[in-house]
Amino acid sequence: MKVLVAVKRVLDYNVKARVKADKSGIELANVKMSMNPFDEIAIEEALRIKEAGKAEEVIAVSIGPSQSQETIRTALAMGADRGILIETDDEVQPLAVAKLLKHVAEKEEPGLLIVGKQAIDDDANQTGQMYSAITGWPQATFASKVEFEGDGLKVTREVDSGLESIQVAMPAVITTDLRLNEPRYAKLPNIMKAKKKPLEVIALADTGVSIETGLKTVEVNEPEEREAGIIVKSVDELVDRLRNEAKVI
């Protein structure tokens, strides 16, 4: 069985995001970029599945500019076997990503697609669900534990009320939650080996998939700064301020 894993190049989570002067988006020039943290968890889970003897190959797929090859190389250094980049400089919305992943899956015929539950740049949380809708594959979202049972999977999901366990047949799509695993670090020898692993680059035009969308980013703004807090000297003063200034009691 092949396991397909989607990985996205995003602004590093340690970097403070800055809005462009024209408010058209986030400034990405000359800033550190890295793999989406939820996708690191997805790669780690795929590698554990392979190490358990349940899969023969892990394929990392990314959609974006040529620099996304660096993100794929990170996945290869972690242990993925090969990578595929669908190259485009255009903005790609979740539905288009799902369609492009479907295009790759039709060629590779994986038994499992694993994606992060969301990307930290847009927090859309849509790709896995949309992929399930357009392919008919069963979906197990917000996975915190994945177990093989017979010809299918038992997936423990994080829901508002606690944990929910479901069974899905394969092929299936899984979206990973934070508590699914702890991603491994890529060791130096593996980073060197990753440079020689196969990485196929496909032009978006060669896929025949349209990425046109009805969505358009109108404006991006930084959140309003919070006012400084106030230190009160007594409980009575606190209650008075809550009653008369904040008007919450």
C-alpha positions, 0 to 999 in steps of 0.5 A: 500500500502507498500512503500519500501525504500532503505537505504545505509550505507556510510562514514558520510558526515562530515568525511574527506575521506582518501584513503587507503595506497594501493589505493584500496579504501577509508579507512572505519576502525574506522571512523563514518558511517551513512545513505546516506543523500539522503536516509534520504530524501527517508525515510522522504518522505515515512513516509509523504506518510504514515502519509497522509493515502496513505500507510500502511507500510514503509519498509527500505531495506539495502544491505551490511555488518552486520553493516548496521543493524545500518542504518536500525535501524536509519530508524526505529527510524525515523518511518519506520515499519520494516527493511530487510537487505541482508547481504554481505561483498562483494562490490555490484554495482548498477545493483546488488542492483537493482536486489536485490531490485527487489527480495525483491519487488517480495516478498513484492509487494510494490506500491512504491519504493523510493531511494536516487538519488545517494549515496555520496560514489560513486555518481553513480546515477544508481540504480533507473534507473536500477530498472526501466529497469529490472522491467518495473516500471515507474520512476520519478527521481530527485523528488522535489515534489510528489503528488498523483493524482487518481491512480498515481503520479504527480512528479515534477523533477529538470532538467537542465532547471528548473522544469518538472512535469510528471505523472506516474502510480503505482507501480513506482520508485522515486529517491529523490533530495535534495529539496524534504523535510527536514528529521526529527530527530529521538527522543530518545523514537523512538530510543528505540522503534526501537530496538524492531521493526522487522528486517529480515536478509537475506544471499545474497546466499539465494536470488539466485541473482548474484552480479558478475560485469564487473566493477573493481576499479583499483585505488583510488587517492585523488584530487590534491591540489589546489595552494594557491590564490594570492591577487592582489593590483589593477585591472590592476595587475589582468588583467595582471596576467589573460593575461600573467600567466593564459592566459585566456584573 
